[in-house]
Amino acid sequence: MRLRDLLYETFTAIRANRVRSLLTILGIVIGIAAVIAMTALIDGIKMSLVGQLGLNQSRLVYISCYPETRQVTMDDLKQLELNVPDYEFVSAVSYYSGKATNGTRSLDAAQIIGCDEDYFTAVGSKLVSGRLLTADECTGGSMSVVIDQQVVSKLWGSSATDVVGQSIRINDDSYSVVGVIEASGMNSQMIYMPYSTLTTRVSGRSSIDQIIGYAREGADMNAIGDKTKSFLIKYFNISEENQQYAVSITTMKSIMDQLDATMAAFQLLMTTVAGVSLVVGGIGIMNMMLTNVTERIREIGLRKALGARSSDITKQFLLESVMLCIVGGVFGILLGYAGAWALTSAASGMAGIGQIVPIISPTAVATATDICVLIGMVFGYGPARRAAKLDPVESLRYQ
């Protein structure tokens, strides 16, 4: 039997039982929709985190060091650069939480960060307007600051478009806004000023809270983390019992690897749950095909009497089963895409995540299609073989 004839007979049989066919494929539709929706949601959340939190900065290394006898100084950073040449640069960071005001509105929980001009390159800050801090401003203790969009919204309102040149008062000093960057989260409220300015005018302490390292392109991130930790332990003569707490090295590559592992585990869990629906759908397909075989016994006998081979009967019923699953897969993909948008709209309102766009990869669609074909073949083979083995004489006598 030619493929064209097989397809014609298949669609004719499906159209003859439209309602029953639709009810039968519901399990397939639900299972495929769940797989597509969850895959799109997980990929969307991952990409949102990559963009919002700067996880795309794979060369970034966060270094926290708390020696037992003294504080970390700028001279220590120079020694780190000399002894671990895999870094393109290292940057000192100091943190302070305080009140900021523009004269009419105030922000009580502003996170003030003292840094240098390299910090923005390392963390991948995205400039919205104005400019970033310059090297001269950072070395000269300038009264310039860069703020994020959350600070703009809190102090000037969400309708504010350009606040470059405006002033912000922190403690007893006034600072000029030279640039605005994208917020790293819904509640970030970050104000960036030169490290020297923060330590002398705001916090009153010269300690370095964190070191930001930016590895050279192509550097082994795992190796650079190990080298950094070994050097700091030896340099500060940290005792063995305190090494675990005194030095902490976190590379963005390790964070991305952990994120991938977490998302993969969650996706596996959801796929397993959806797989139950697919198995139920497959059983429904088998039940319907067995019913079709029983209802069409005389037709099968007539086809065999006219010269149809057992293989032709097997192909016909097997193709019907596969086509039912593919139709269910198509509906499932469409429903899953719609569900993904609904889920991402809900997830986008969660604090700290921001806007999420569902990502449906061609691989996910191809996998869903393959699953549908596989289910159709596995659960349709038994009924197809049963139809092929019917005796033509007995089939023609069947009432």
N, C-alpha and C positions, 0 to 999 in steps of 0.2 A: 504494500500500500504506500502510495506516495505521501510525502510530508504534507502537501497541500490538502490532500483528502483527509489525512489524520486531523489536521487543524480544523477543517470544516466540520467534521463529525464531532470534534471536541466542543467547539463553540455551540453547535446545535444542541448537544446534550446539556450543556450548562444553561443555555437560554430556556430550555424546556422545564428546568427546575430552578428558576431564579430565586424565589423566596427561600427555598430550602438551601440553596447554595450560599446565599448571603448569611443565613443563620449558622451554617456549618463553619464558615471561615471567620466567625467572630473571634474565636480563640487566637487564630493567626494574626488578625488585625490588632488585637489588644497586645499580644506579645511583641510584634514588630514595632508597634507604636511606642511601647515602653522602652525598648532598646534604643530606638532613634531619639526619643525625647531625652532620656537620661544621658546618652552619649553627647548630644548637642548641649545640654545643660552643663555637664562636667567640663567639656572643652571650652564653653563660653566662660565659665567661672575661672578656669585656669588662665585663659588669655586675659581676662579682666585683672586677675591678680598680678600677672606678669607686667601688664601695663601700669596698673595703679601703684604697685609697691616697688617697681623698679627691678623686678626679678630678671629682666632681660640683661642686666649688667653682670654678666657671668664672670667678669674679671674683678669684681668687687670682693674685698675681704674685710670683715668686721673684726677688730682686735680689741679685746678688753684685757687690761693688765692691772693687777692690784698688788704691787710688791709689799712685803711684810714690813720693811723699814722706812720707806719713803714714797713720795708721789712720783708719777711719771712726768718728765719735763720735755721741752723741745729738744734739748741735747740728746735725750734718749731716742727720739725719733730719727735724728741724724745718724746715730749709731745703727739703728735698725735698717735704714736705707743702705748704709755702707756694707753691712754684714749679710743682708738678704737682697742681693742685686736683682732678684726676679721682679721687684716692684718698680713700676714706672714712676710712682710717687707715693708717699704716705702723707696723710693729712690729720692734724690734731682737731678734735671736736670736744666741745664742752657744752653742757646743757644747763638750762635755768628755766624755771617755771615762775611766771610773774604776771603782773597786770600791765596792760598796754591800753592807751587811750589816744583818740584823735581830737579830743576837746569836747566832743558831743556824745560820743559813744565810748564804752570801755569794754575790754575783754579781760576777764579775770584769769582765765586758764590758758594764756598764751604760752606756747612752748618756744623758748628763745634758744637758738643754736648758735654757738660761736664756732666759726670755721674759716677756711681760707678759700681762695678762688678755685682750687682743684677739687674741692668737695662736690661741687655741682656736676663736674664731669664724671666723677666716680659713681654717684648715685643716679645719674641720668636725668637730672632735673629738666623739665620742659618749660621754656620761657614763654610767657603769655604776652607780656609787654615790658618795655624798658630794657634793662640790661642786668647782668649779674655783677657780683662784686669783682673788682679788679685786684691785681697783685699789689698795686700801690696802696689801695684802700686797706687791704688786709695787713700789710706791714706797717702802715702809718697810723693805725688805730682810728680809722675814719668813722664818722657818725652816720654812715650810710647803712641801709638795711634792705633786704629783699624779703618780700612776704608772699604767702601763698593765697590762693583764691578764697579760702575759708576765712582768712583774716580780713580780706577785702569785703566779703559778704557781711561779716559781723560788725565791722567798724563803719563801713560806708553804705551798706545795703546791697542786696542782690542785683539791683539795677545799675550799680556803679560799673563804668566801662574802663576808665583810665585814671588811676590814682597815683601814677608816677609823678614825683615832685611834691606830693603831700607829706605831712609830718606826722610822726607817731611819737608819743611821749612814754618812756619807760623809766620808772623811778623818777629821778629829777632831771633827766636829760631828754632833749628832743632829737629825733633821728629822721633823716630824709629817706623816703621810699624811692629807690632807684630802679626797682624791677618787681615784677609779679610772675610767679611760677605756678604751674598746676599743683593742686593739692594732692598729697599722697594718700589721702583717705577722707572720709566724710567729716571726721572730727580732728583733723590734723592741726589746724590753727598754728602754723609755724612762722616764726620770724627769724631770719638769718642775718647775722652781723659778723664783722671780723672777730676772730678769736681774741685778739689782743684787746679789742673794745669790750667784749663781754667780761673778760677776766679783770680788767682794771676799773670799769665803770658800772657794771651791773652785778655780777656775782661776788666780786671781791676776793676770789680765790684763783690761783694760777694752775690748779691741777688739771690734767687732761683726763676727761671721762672716758673717751673712746678714741681709738685710732682707726682711720679709714685707709686701707691699702688698695691700690689699683695695680693689678699685676700687668706685666708686659704681655703683649699679644702673643698667644701661642704657649704661654707658660702652663706647666702642670699645676692645676689648682690644688690638688691633694698634696703634692710635694711642697708647694709654697706654704701651705698651712702647717705642715709638719716642721719645716725649716724655721718658720716664724716662732712657733711654740718652743722649739728646742733652744733657739737663740735667747728668747726672753727669759726662760727658766735659768739658763746659765748666766746671762748678763746680770740679772737681778738676784742671783744666788737664792732662788726660791726653794724652800725645803720640800722634800718629797711628799710629805703629808698634806701640804697646801697647794701642790701643783694643779690639782684638779679644779680648785676654786680660784686660784690667783691668776690663771691665764686661760682665756677662752678665745678660740679662733673659729669664726664662722664664715665660710665662703658661700657666695650666692649660688655656686654650682651645687653645693651640698643641699641648700634649701630647695633648689629646683628639683634635685633628685628625690628628696623627701616628698615634695609636692606631687611629683609624678607617681611615686609609689602609693601615696595616699589616694590619689584620684583613681589609679588603676585598681586598687583594692575595692573602692566604693563602686566603681563601674562593674567589676566582677560580681559583686554582691547583687547589684540591680539586674545584671544580665541573667544571673542564676534565677532570681525571682521571675523575671520575664520568661525564662526558659520553661518554667512550670506551665505558664499559659500556652506556650507553643506546643508542648507535649499534649496538653488537653485539646488544643486545636487539631493536632495531628490525629488524635483518637477520633475526633469528630469527623475528620476527613475519611478515615478508614471506615467508620460506621456508615457514612453516606455512600461510599463507593460499594460497600457490601450490599446496601439496599438497592443501588443502581443495577448491580449484577443480577440480583434476584428479579427485579422488575423487567429486565431486558433479556431474560433467558431465551425466549423465542427469537428475539432479534439476533442474538449470538448464534443460535442454531442455524438461522437463515443465512447469516454471513458465511458460516463455515460450509454450508451446503452449496453456496455459490463460489466457493474456492478460497475463502479467507483462511490463512494459516494461523496457528496458535500464536506465533510471534506477532502477527498483525493485531489480534485481539488484545494481547498483552500491552503492546504499544499504545493502542487506543485508550484503554482504561488507565494506564499509567500516565499518559499525557493529560487526561482529564484531571487526575489527581494533582499533577504538577501545576496545571493552569489554574486550578482552584486556589492553590497555595500562593501562586504568583499574584493573582488578583487580590487575595487577602494582603499580600505584602505591599502592593501598591497603595491600597487604602490605609494600611498601617503606616507607611512612610509619610503619606499626606497628613494623617492624624497626628503622627509623632512630631512632624514639623510644626503644626499648629500648637500642639501641647508644649513644645519646647519654647515657643514665644510666650505662652502663658506662664510657664514656670520661670523663665528668665525675667519676665516683668515683675513677678512676685519677689524673686531673689534680689533684683536690683534695688529694692527698697530696704534691704538689710544693711545695717550700719557697717561701714568700712569696706563694702564691696564695690559700690558704685554701679554705673551702667553696665549691663551684661548683654551681649549679643550672642544668640545661639549660633553654634558652628556645627553644621552638618557636613561632614567630610564625604567625598566620593567613596572612600573606603568603607564607611559605615553603611552607605546605601548598597554597595556591592556585596558586603557581608550579609545584609538583610536579605538580598535577593538569593544569594547562595543558600542561606538557611531555608528559605521558602522552597527552593528546588529540592533540597535534601529531604525536607519533611514530606514533600509530595511523593518522592521516590520511595522513601522508607515505609510510609504508612499506606501508600497506594499499591505497593508491589504485591502484597498478599491478595487483595481483591482482584487485581489484574490477572494473577496466575490462576486464581480460582475460576475466573471467567474463561481463560484460555484452555483449561482442562475439561470444560463441559463437553459431554458427548453430543454431537450435532443431532443425532436421531432422537435421543431423549429430550433434548432442548426443544425440538420442533413439536414434540408431544405435550410439552409443559403447558398447563392451564393456569 
